[in-house]
Amino acid sequence: MNISNIVRNNSIKLLSGFANNNDSLAPMVLKDTISNTAIVATYKKEGGKDDAREKAIEEYGTGVVWLFGIPTLKKLFDKSVYGLFKLNPDFDIRLLKDKDYLDKLKQNILNDNNPALNAQKEVFNSLAENNSILKKLSNAQVYKGLFVSKFALSTSICALALAALVKYKQKTTQKRIEQDCYKNMASEVMTKNTLNKSQNFSKFNHAKPEGQKKDISFKGLGEFFMYNPIANNSILDAAISATRLKEARKGERAEVGMKEAFQIVFIYLLAKPIQMVFEKIGDKLKMPISLDPMVLFTKNIKENLTAAAETIDSKDLIYITRNAKGKPKKVLKEGGLDEIFKLAKENINNPLLDILDKNGAIQIIKDKKGNKQAINYLKRYDEGAIVNTMLDIKKLNKHVDNIKSIKAYKVFAVFANIAIAAWATGVLQPKLAILMRKIMHNGDNRNPAIVEQERLMKLKAHQG
């Protein structure tokens, strides 16, 4: 076992995750972790221990559910429910939308004698058959129902959990204030009044979170939200933002609104544009970085790029057409996807296939040792993504002699993108929030909602 190779390979995989702002949660995990740490530290320094305690519970608690809840629940669903119905959770239900495309895949897989595809052949052969448990439904229909159910359940359960965390955060502050009042006033009457008659918390205690009033509707959300982890998490973010704004206490709604706006803008909306800016700068500097780190950091990158570019040209895989406005547009030639499948049958280790796989345009099945076995036919392939990867291959091949600088710039661009978002949400946003407090409350930088709770409880204690 070569430890250095293991460390290197895992480091590249991690970097690849951080670089993927299209459908990977890895950059969001890192941004959120850094941001949460900075937020808690800022509020502890500026707003006091109660403010910091609330932020720690809310930011770290919601972060865990937000980032890991949906993937974990989906995996549990795959192992339990799909296993019950004897179906393969990897089957992409989008394949069922296009009958011609599905028939093409079936022909390709049935004509391939690779033993690694035997399980996939059974999936395609059994699509039209009645399910062994739900006799009146075909396997294709059950696949659709299970996938939508998995999406709906995992998302709604996490949304309810996030809403519960917001309530829990505020209740811990309430209890702490009650305890402090008890210690300071040493009065049993005061304690009863604050526990049983506090109007400030009565509305909160009886308010139903958004998720309990109305079931989450998935009509019109479409496959993009179901198949893209970031888009799926955006539903959670919308739910938690609505809950936070709804449950915001008097004096903190503007602060909560600003915090949620920063989160949405820098975690979701600007991640891809910032990445594209760095890529454009790289193109100007003759350091193209649009390919995944899994490609850029391949040991034999120069040989692979040259061979891949030659395959693209020799088979004329890219075709130039014109879009609706008459401008040239590069697309995969007619039958180009079949050519990809043919390449996979002839030589699964073809450098072009290797790069397409590492860049996420196709998926190759590997054994436990990492040896490539066959192309995965259970996934729906986007011809646009394949073409873009081929164009990036040709572009990088022109400047491959500068690969060391390209790799260094790629690393810089990945972490600079993350740093910008983490700084904006974890440093700039809380400092602006503290400044807003001072302006609105005569220089007091404590949370106005907590200050008001303390005042009301002490007042009621004296009145009681």
ZAMAR-512108 format. One line per 5 residues: number of its first residue (from 1); for each residue x, y, z of C-alpha. Coordinates in steps of 0.2 Angstrom, whole numbers, plus 2048, in hexadecimal, padded with zeros to 3 digits. Layout:
BEGIN
NUM = X,Y,Z  ...
end
This chain:
BEGIN
1 = 800,800,800  807,811,7FA  802,81E,807  808,82C,7FD  7FD,827,7EE
6 = 7EE,825,7F9  7F1,836,801  7F3,83E,7F0  7E4,835,7E8  7D9,83A,7F7
11 = 7DF,84C,7F6  7DB,84D,7E4  7CA,846,7E7  7C7,853,7F4  7CD,861,7E9
16 = 7C2,85B,7DB  7B3,85C,7E7  7B7,86E,7ED  7B9,873,7DA  7A8,86C,7D5
21 = 79B,87A,7D7  78E,872,7CC  789,863,7D6  795,860,7E4  791,864,7F7
26 = 7A4,864,7FB  7A7,877,7F8  797,87B,802  79D,870,810  7AE,879,811
31 = 7A6,88B,80F  799,887,81C  7A5,880,829  7B1,88F,827  7A2,89B,827
36 = 79A,894,836  7AA,894,840  7AD,8A7,83C  79B,8AB,83F  79B,8A3,851
41 = 7AC,8AC,855  7A5,8BD,84F  795,8BC,859  79E,8B6,868  7AA,8C5,868
46 = 79D,8D2,863  78C,8CB,869  790,8C1,879  78F,8AF,87E  77C,8AD,87B
51 = 77E,8B4,86A  78C,8A8,866  783,899,86E  774,89C,862  77F,89E,853
56 = 789,88E,857  779,883,859  771,88B,84A  780,88B,83E  788,87B,842
61 = 778,872,845  76F,877,835  77F,875,82C  780,862,830  76E,85F,82B
66 = 76F,86B,81C  77F,863,815  77E,851,81A  76C,84D,81E  765,84B,80C
71 = 774,840,806  773,835,816  760,833,815  761,82E,802  76E,821,805
76 = 763,819,813  755,81A,807  75F,811,7F9  765,803,805  754,800,80C
81 = 746,804,801  74E,801,7F0  754,7F0,7F7  743,7EC,7FC  73C,7EE,7EA
86 = 74C,7E6,7E3  750,7F5,7D9  761,7FE,7D5  762,80F,7DD  76F,815,7D0
91 = 762,814,7C2  75F,825,7BB  74D,828,7B8  750,836,7AC  754,828,79F
96 = 742,823,79F  73D,834,798  745,831,787  73F,820,77F  74B,821,770
101 = 75A,825,77C  755,817,788  754,80B,779  765,810,773  76C,80D,784
106 = 764,7FC,785  76B,7F7,775  77C,7FC,77A  77C,7F3,78A  774,7E3,784
111 = 781,7E2,776  78F,7E4,782  796,7D4,788  7A0,7DC,797  79B,7D2,7A7
116 = 79C,7E2,7B1  78C,7E7,7A9  782,7D8,7AD  779,7E0,7BC  775,7EF,7B1
121 = 76E,7E4,7A3  762,7DD,7B0  75C,7EE,7B4  758,7F3,7A2  750,7E2,79E
126 = 744,7E3,7AD  73E,7F5,7AB  72E,7F0,7A3  72B,7E1,7AE  71F,7E2,7BD
131 = 728,7E6,7CD  729,7D6,7D8  721,7DF,7E7  715,7EC,7DF  70E,7E0,7D2
136 = 703,7ED,7C9  711,7F9,7C6  720,7F7,7BA  732,7F8,7C0  733,809,7B6
141 = 724,810,7BF  72B,80A,7D0  73C,812,7CC  733,823,7C9  729,822,7D9
146 = 738,81D,7E4  743,82B,7DE  736,838,7E0  732,831,7F1  744,831,7F6
151 = 746,843,7F1  736,849,7FA  73A,83F,80A  74C,844,80C  749,856,808
156 = 739,858,813  741,84F,822  750,85A,822  746,86A,820  73C,865,830
161 = 74C,861,839  753,872,834  743,87B,83A  744,872,84B  756,877,84D
166 = 751,88A,84B  744,887,859  751,87E,864  75D,88C,862  751,899,869
171 = 74B,88D,877  75C,88B,87E  75E,89E,87F  74D,89F,887  752,892,894
176 = 763,89A,897  75A,8AB,89A  74E,8A3,8A6  75C,89B,8B0  766,8AB,8B1
181 = 756,8B4,8B7  753,8A7,8C5  765,8A8,8CB  765,8BB,8CB  754,8BE,8D2
186 = 752,8AE,8DD  740,8AF,8DC  734,8A0,8D9  726,8AB,8D3  731,8B3,8C6
191 = 736,8A2,8C0  724,89C,8BE  71F,8AC,8B5  72D,8AB,8A9  72A,898,8A5
196 = 717,899,8A4  712,8AA,89E  71F,8B1,893  716,8B9,884  726,8BC,87C
201 = 728,8A9,879  716,8A4,878  714,8A7,866  724,89F,862  720,88F,86C
206 = 70F,88D,863  715,892,852  716,884,846  725,883,83B  722,886,828
211 = 724,873,825  716,86E,830  709,87A,828  70B,874,817  713,865,80F
216 = 721,869,803  71B,868,7F1  726,861,7E4  71B,865,7D5  725,86E,7C8
221 = 736,86C,7D1  73C,861,7C3  74B,855,7C2  758,863,7C4  754,864,7D7
226 = 752,851,7D8  763,84D,7D0  76E,85C,7D5  773,85B,7E8  776,86E,7E8
231 = 765,872,7E1  75D,865,7ED  766,86E,7FC  760,87F,7F5  74E,879,7F9
236 = 754,876,80B  75C,887,80B  74C,88F,806  742,886,813  74E,88B,821
241 = 74F,89D,81B  73C,89E,81C  73C,896,82D  74A,8A2,834  741,8B1,82D
246 = 730,8AB,834  737,8A7,845  743,8B6,846  740,8BF,857  73C,8D2,858
251 = 74B,8DC,853  755,8CE,84A  74B,8CC,83A  755,8D8,82F  765,8CF,835
256 = 75E,8BE,831  759,8C4,820  76A,8CB,81C  772,8BB,822  767,8B0,817
261 = 76A,8BB,808  77D,8BA,80A  77B,8A7,80B  771,8A5,7FB  77B,8B1,7F1
266 = 78D,8AB,7F6  789,898,7F9  77E,895,7EA  77D,8A4,7DD  78F,8A9,7DC
271 = 798,899,7DE  798,895,7CB  79A,8A7,7C5  7A9,8A9,7D0  7B0,899,7C9
276 = 7AD,89E,7B7  7B6,8AF,7BA  7C6,8A5,7C0  7C4,89A,7B1  7C3,8A9,7A5
281 = 7D3,8B1,7AD  7DB,8A0,7AB  7D7,89F,799  7DE,8B1,797  7EE,8AB,79F
286 = 7EF,89B,795  7EB,891,7A4  7DB,888,7A1  7D4,881,7B1  7C2,87C,7AC
291 = 7C6,869,7AD  7C4,860,7BD  7D3,85E,7C9  7D1,84B,7C7  7D6,84E,7B5
296 = 7E3,85C,7B7  7EC,852,7C5  7ED,841,7BB  7FF,83C,7BB  800,839,7A8
301 = 7F5,848,7A4  7FF,84D,795  7FE,83C,78C  7EC,83B,790  7E7,84C,78A
306 = 7F0,849,779  7E8,838,777  7D7,83E,77B  7D8,84D,770  7DE,842,761
311 = 7CF,837,764  7C3,846,764  7CA,84B,753  7CC,83A,74B  7BA,836,74E
316 = 7B3,848,74B  7AA,847,75B  7A6,85A,75C  79B,861,74F  799,874,74C
321 = 787,87A,749  77D,88A,74B  772,88F,759  761,899,757  76B,8A9,756
326 = 776,8A2,748  785,8A2,752  791,892,751  78E,885,75E  798,875,762
331 = 78E,866,765  791,853,766  790,84C,755  780,841,751  784,830,757
336 = 792,837,762  78B,82F,772  78B,81E,769  79D,821,765  7A1,824,777
341 = 798,813,77B  7A2,80B,76D  7B2,811,774  7AE,80A,786  7AB,7F9,77E
346 = 7BB,7F9,774  7C6,800,782  7BF,806,793  7D0,80E,797  7D0,81A,788
351 = 7D7,82A,78E  7C8,834,787  7BD,829,791  7C8,82B,7A0  7C7,83E,79F
356 = 7B5,83F,79C  7B2,834,7AC  7BD,83E,7B7  7B5,84E,7B1  7A4,847,7B5
361 = 79D,847,7A3  79B,834,7A3  79D,826,7B1  7A7,817,7B0  7A4,807,7BB
366 = 7B4,802,7C5  7B8,7F3,7CF  7BE,7F4,7E1  7D0,7F6,7DC  7CB,805,7D1
371 = 7CD,7FC,7C0  7C1,802,7B3  7B4,7F5,7AD  7A7,7FD,7A3  79D,80D,79F
376 = 78E,80F,7AB  77E,80E,7A1  772,812,7B0  777,825,7AF  770,832,7A3
381 = 77E,83B,799  77D,84D,794  784,84F,783  788,861,787  793,85D,796
386 = 79C,850,78B  79F,85D,77D  7A5,86A,78A  7B1,85E,791  7B8,85A,780
391 = 7BA,86C,77C  7C3,86F,78D  7CF,860,789  7D4,868,778  7D6,879,781
396 = 7E1,872,78E  7EB,867,782  7F1,877,77A  7F9,87D,78A  7FD,86D,792
401 = 810,871,793  80A,87E,7A0  802,871,7AB  80B,875,7BB  805,887,7BB
406 = 7F4,881,7B6  7F2,875,7C4  7F8,883,7D1  7EC,88F,7CA  7DE,883,7CB
411 = 7E1,880,7DE  7E2,893,7E1  7D2,895,7D7  7C8,888,7E1  7CD,88E,7F2
416 = 7CC,8A0,7ED  7BA,89D,7E8  7B6,894,7F9  7BF,8A2,803  7B5,8B0,7FB
421 = 7A5,8A8,800  7AB,8A3,811  7B1,8B5,814  7A1,8BD,80E  795,8B1,818
426 = 7A0,8AF,827  7A9,8BF,82A  7A1,8CD,820  78F,8C8,823  790,8C7,836
431 = 79A,8D7,837  78D,8E0,82D  780,8D9,838  789,8DF,848  78B,8F0,840
436 = 778,8F0,83C  774,8EC,84F  77F,8FB,855  777,907,849  765,901,84D
441 = 768,8FF,860  772,90E,866  783,905,864  77E,8F5,86D  785,8E6,864
446 = 77B,8D9,86D  76D,8CF,865  75E,8DA,867  752,8CB,869  75C,8C4,877
451 = 75E,8D5,880  74B,8D7,87E  747,8C5,885  752,8C9,894  749,8DA,897
456 = 738,8D2,896  73C,8C4,8A2  743,8CF,8AF  734,8DA,8AD  728,8CC,8AF
461 = 732,8C5,8BE  731,8D5,8C7  71E,8D7,8C3  71B,8C5,8C8
end
